[in-house]
Amino acid sequence: MKELFQKRVGDIYDLTPKGVQVINEGPNAYSKATAPISSKDRDWSTKDIANLWVGLIVSIAVYQVASGLLVAGMNWYEALFTIILGHTIVMGVAIIIGHYGTRYGMTYPLLGKIIFGPKGLIFPSIVRGILGVFWFGVQAWIGGQATFIIISTLFPSFSELEFIGYFISFIIFWIINVYIAASGNKAVKYLEGFSAPVLILLSFVVIIWGFSTANWSLDTLLSAKVLDSKEGVGFWELFWPALSAMIAFDGGIALSMPDFTRNCFKQRNQIVGQLISAPLMTGYISFVGICGTAGAYLAFNKEIWEPAIIVGNFESSFIRILFSLFIIFAVLTTNVAGNLIPPINIVATYVRGRLSYKAVSIITASLALLARPWDSLSSAYHLIFDVTQLLGALLGPLTGIYIVSYLFELNKEIDMVDAFKTTEGKYYYNNGWNIKACILFIIFTAIIFVSKEMPSLHFIFDNSYVYGVIVTGVIYWLMLKLDNK
């Protein structure tokens, strides 16, 4: 019977017209925004997924993380190793969850509904929505800083507005992001494809500039005082919380990969594209951050972790504008695909066609004002070891449940008709709630947050994402085993 409603085409399952008819016979979450992308409409190849990660990783946020770890106390090769390792580990999550997107063409919010139930979906929706809106606000503020430099360079009196000027620039950049997101996945694909080579070229210029400040000596550049370990700060003291923060940094994007892998022709596209692009680009942009930080120290005698601030120290109008444009491009490619589209898709799932996609985009993006991004960027240490760990406390337990449920509870086999039903079906569980998943998520998330305030348990908070994924995943797997006995 199931074959009447969904048919397999290579790596992909297509929902049949009969399947859509059955879905529409009762309350459902099916709409233009949530409908699976059919095999004939897929247009993303390995190159497109690779370009997506170029845009996501070749970003100002990753640059600032590399720079921030240096300011926090690591030396340059310790920071580089930690960042690459963290971003490589999270690829495992991205590939597993991305498998669902390619196989069924469905969105991340629908996977949450399948695993937690239509009512229990509120938990993953709130978490992913908070993460997306928060990072969107932070990135938009960074892009706004670059916009402020361009406007101030062209109109010097604009700089006198100070915070108001930055806020106006933030709103201008916010509008650009919303316009691209509202234009849909094809606009994101074109943005990533156009920007990827540009970002690689312009970021390479940062490396060249760093070398120029060191009289073209790699040894002199990498010997800059800012790249040395800080006295009194041990590597292992920073490594484990930093590694967890690095994994959590892209944890939200990894969880939302179905929103992009659903466009792929086959599984090989998303697997190879991610494995090739993400680790290489992480190492590359991290090294750019190292060179930029060292160059800024040698050129201006300052420890500067924000690239927009570095650009503001140049006297040349051409350099200020060129590198501000680089920052804007780098933020756009990360912000739209990785931060804004996932929460937009979540809201679209809940409104079920009652609002247009453009209206949903505007409403979702407006929530970024509540994130107060100017506070989150107050210091490198605060962003990496406090803010990111707090986000990891939400993401870790959720991710552990997702992985175990998709691989072992669902066995990667999903009934697409039942996936859209909201008042019945195999994914309705107990009156709309998957009690096991919901309770486990609440309990372990609470434990992580409590551990932040307890010195004896603070190691749990310092490794919130890793502990969340492993412990919650193992417990959920054991719960499944007990249910099957």
N, C-alpha and C positions, 0 to 999 in steps of 0.2 A: 504493500500500500504506500509506503514511504516513497517508493520510486515514482509514483504518480505526481508527487508534489515537488520533488527535487531530483535533478539528473546530474550525473557526473560527466564533466568534459575535461579529460586530462587530470590536472591537479585541482580542478575547480568544480564546485557544486553550483548549479544554476537553479533558481526557484522557477518552477513552471507556472504557466497561466492558471492551471488548476490549483496549484499551491496558493497563489495570490487570491483566487476565488474563495478557497476555504478560510484563509486568514480573515478576509473581509466579511465572513458570515457572523462574526462576533466582535466584541471589543478587542482592539489590537493597537500595536505601536507602529504599524506600517504607514509610511508616508513617502513622499518624494525624496525627502532628506535622508530617511533611514533605509530605503529600499536597497537590497543587495545590488552590487554592480555585476552585471552578467559577463560571461566569458567574452562575448563579442564586443563589449564596450571597454575592456581593459586596454590601457595604452601605456603602462609603465614597464620599462625594461630594467635590466640590471643597472644600466647607466643612470636611469632616473632615480633609483633608490640610492645609488652611490652619490649622485649629485645632491640628493636630499640631505644626506649626512655631511657632505661638504658644507652645505649651507648651515646645518645645525651645529657642526663642530667648529668650523672656521668662523668663530663668533667672538664678540667682545667679552661675553660672559666667561668663556673658557680661557681667553687671554687673561682676564682679571683673576681667575682662579689660580693660574700659574703664577702671576705676579703676587697674588695674595699669599700663597704658600711661602714665597720668598720673604715677604714682609713679616710673616708669622714666625719664621725662624729656620726653615729648611734651606739647604743649599740648592744650587740649580739642578744637579742631577738627581737628588732625592725628590725634588718637586716633580721633575719630568717623569721619573719612574712611577711615582704615586698616581699621577694623573692618568698616564697611559694604562696602568693596571686597572684602575677603577673603571675607566670607560670601556675597556675590553671586557671586563667581567659583566657589565650591564648589557653587553651585546647578547649574552645568553638569554636574558629576559626578553629582549627585543625580538629575537628570532623565534622563540617559543610562542609568544603572544602574537607576533606577526604572522605565524603559520595559520592561525584562525582567520585573520583578515584575508589572506590570499585564498584559502580553501573555500570560504563561504561568501566573501565579498561584503561582509557586514561590518558595522562600526564597532568601536570600542564600547560605547554605552550598551549596546545589545549584548555583548559578552558579559558585562556586569549584570544585566537583567537575567541572563541565563544562569549565572553562577549564584547570585544573591537572591533571585526572585524579583518580580516586578515592584514589590514594595521595598524589599531589602536593597534594591538598586540605589536607594537614597544615600547609602554609605559610600560606595565607590564614586557616585556622582558628585557628592559634596567634596570628597578628597581631591578628585581630579579637577573639579571646578576651582577649588581654592588654589591648587598648585598652578594651574594654567593662568588664572587671573593674576596671581601674585607675580609669577615670572614675567608675564606680559607687561605688567606695570613697571617692574624693575628694568626690563629691557627697553621699554618705551622711554623711560627716564634717561637711560644711557643714550639712546638715539636722539632724545631731546637735547641732551648736552651738546652733541655734535651739531644739531640744527642751530642751537644758540650760537655756537662759534661761527658758523657760516653767516648767519644774520648779523652778528656783531662785527664780523670782518667787513661785510658790505656796508653796514650802517653802524658805525662805532658808537653812536649814542644809545643804541639798543642795550649795550652792556651795562649801562647805568641803572637799568631796571632790576638787576641782580635776580633775586628769587622769582619775581614776577615774570621777568624775561625768560628764565628757565622754564617756568610753568607754561607760558605761552608757546614756547618751542616744543615742550612735551605734548601739548594739545595738537599742534601741527603734525608732529610725527605720529601721534595716535590716529589721526584721520587717515594718513597714508596707509597704516597697517590695516585699519578697518576696511578701507576700500579694496585692498588686495584680497583680504580674507573673504569678503562678501562676494567676490567674483568667482569663488569656488576653487576646486582642486586643479583645474587646468591652468588657472592664473598662477597657482603655487608652483606647478611643474615648470612653466615658462620662466618664472622668477628664479627658481633654483638652477635651471639650465643656463640662463644668461649670467647669473651672478657667480656661479662656481669658479670659472676660470678668472674672472675679474678679481674675486676675493683672494685667490691663490697668488695672483700677480702682485696685487697691492700689499698683501701681507709679506711677500718676499722683499718688497721695498723696505719694510720695517727692519728686516734682518740686515739688509745692506746698510741702512742708516746706523744701526747699532754697531756694525763693523767700522763704519766711518768715524764714529766717536772714539773708537779704540785704536785709531791709526791703522786700521785694517789688520789688526792682530787678534786672532781668535783667542789666544791665551790671555791677552790683556782684557778682552771683553768678558770672558768667563771668570776672570779674576777680580772683577769689580766687587767692591766690599759688600754691596747689596745682595750679591749672589752667594755669600758665605753663610754658613750656619751661625745662628745667633748664640752668643755665650749664655750658658745656663739653660738652654732649651735642647733636650735630647731628641734624636730622630724618632725613636720608638714612641716617645711621649706624644708626638704629633702624628705619626704614621697611621695608627689604627683609626682614630677619629677622622683624619683627613681622607683615608681610603674610603671609609663609609660615606663621608660627605661627597666624594667624587662619584661613587656609584649612585647615591641618591640624587646627585646633580642632574643626571639624565634619566633617573628612574621614572619620572612622569612621562617623558617622551617615549621611553621603552614600553611602558604600559599602554600607550596610545598608538603604537605602531599599526594596529589594524586599520586605523583611519587612513593610512597611506598604503600599506601592503595590499589592501583590497583592490587597488588599481593594477596589481601586477599580473602578468600573463601566467606565471607559474612559480612554484616555491623556490626554484633555483634563483630566480630574479632577486627575491628579497633576502635570501640567505647569503649569496655571494656578494650582492651589493653592499650589505651591511658589514660583512666580515672584512671586505677589502677596504672600504672607505673609512669607517669609523676609527679604528686604531691608528691608521696612518695619519689621518687628518688631526686626530687628537695630539699625536706626537709633534706634528708640524706646527699647529697653532700654539701649542704650549711652548715650543722653542721660540716662536715669534714673541710670545709674552716675556720669555726670559731675556731675549735680545733687546726688546723694547724697554724693559725695566732697567737692565744694565746700561743701555744707551742713555736713558733719562738721567741716571745717576751720574754718569760720566759727563754728560752735556750740561746738566743743570744743578748737579750736586744735591739732588733730592731723591727720596724714596717715593716714587709715584706709582700707584697700582692701577689708576684709572687712565686709559688711553686718551680719553677726551681732554683730561687735564694736561697730559703731555703735549698734545696738539696745541693747546692754548698757550704753551710756553714758547712756541715758535713766533718769530717776528714776521716771517714771510707770509703774505696773504695767500699766495699760491699754495704753499704747503699746508696752511691751516684749512683751506677749502678742500684740497685734494684728499687729505687724510680724514677730514670730517665726513666726506662723501664715502670713504672706505668704511668708516664706523657705521654710517647709516645703512649701507648695503649689508654689512656683516650682521647688524642687528635685525634688519628686515627678514633675511633668509631664515634666521632662527626663530624670530618672534611670531611670525605669521603661522608657519608650519608647526612648530613645536609647542607654542604656548596659547595661541588664540583659537585655532581651529578645533582642538579637542574640547574645550569647554563650550564652544559654539555648538558642536555636534551633540553634546549632552543636553543643552537647553533645547535644541531642536527636537530631540527625542521626547522631551516632556511636553512641549507645546503641540506636538503631533499635527503640524500643518496649519495651526491656527494663526501663526505669524509667518511672514516671509523669511527666507534665509538672511536677507539683508537686515531686516528688523532685528532678528535674533543676534546677528553679528554686532550691531550697535549697542544693544542692551548688555550683552555679555562684556564687551570691551569697556563699557562705562563703569563696570564694577572695579576696574583696575584703579580707579581713583581712591578706593577704600584701602588699597594695599600700602599707601603712603611710601612709595619706592624711595623717596629722598632720605627716609630714615634707615631703610634696610642697607643702603650703600654708605652708611656713615663710617664704616671701617672694614678692611679686608677680613680681619679675624672674626668680626661679628657676622659677616655674610657667610663665611665658610663653616665656622665651628658652632654657631648658634642657630642662625636662620636655616641653613641647609639641613642641619641635624633635626630641627623641629619638623621640617617637611619630610625628612626620612622616617620620622616616627609615625607619620601617617601612611607613607608609601610602602614601607617594608612589610608590615603585616598584610596589607592588601595584596601585594605582589605575591607573597608566599601562597596565599589562598588561591589566587588566579592560576598560578603555575600548576599546583597540585590538582586543582579541580579540572583544568583543561586536559592535562596529561593522563590522570588516573581515574577521576570521577566520571568525566565525559568521554575519556579515551579518544579525544579529538573527533568524536562523531556527534554531530548536532542535528536535531530535527528542526529544519528552518521554519516550518509552519508553526510549531509550538514556540519557537523563539520569539515570534511576534505576538502571540496571544497574551493577554493581560489579565484574564480572569479564570483561566483553566490551562490544562496541558501539563506535561512532565516537568516544566520549569516553574510551575506555580507553587510547588512545595507546600508549606503549611500556611494556607491563607495568604499567599503572596510573599512569604518570608522563608529563606533558607536559614533556619534557626542556628544550625551549627556554624555556618560561615559568619553570620552576623554577630553572634555572641563571642566567638573566638577573636574576631577583629576588634570588637569593643574592649574586651579584657586585656589583650596584649598591647593594644595602643595605649590604654590607660596605664599599664605597667611601665611602658617606656617613658611616658610623661612624668609619672611619679618618680622614676629613677633620676630624673634631672635634679630633683630637690633633695636627694638622699646621697650623701658622699659615698657610702658603702656600695651603692648600686649605680653610681654615676657612669661606670664603664658600659652599662647597657645603653644609656642615652648617647654616649660618645660613639657607639657603634650601632645606632638605632636602626638603620636600614638593613644592615647585614643580619643582626639578631632578629629583626622583624621577619625577614624572608625565611631564614633557616628554621627558627623555632616555630613560628606560626605554620610554616609549610609542613614540618615534621608532625606537629600535633594534629593538623587537619588530615594528613595521610593516615595517622593512627586511628583517628575517629572514623574514617572511611572503612578501614580494615575491620574495626569492631562492629560497624553496622552490617558488614557483609558476612559476619560469622553466624 
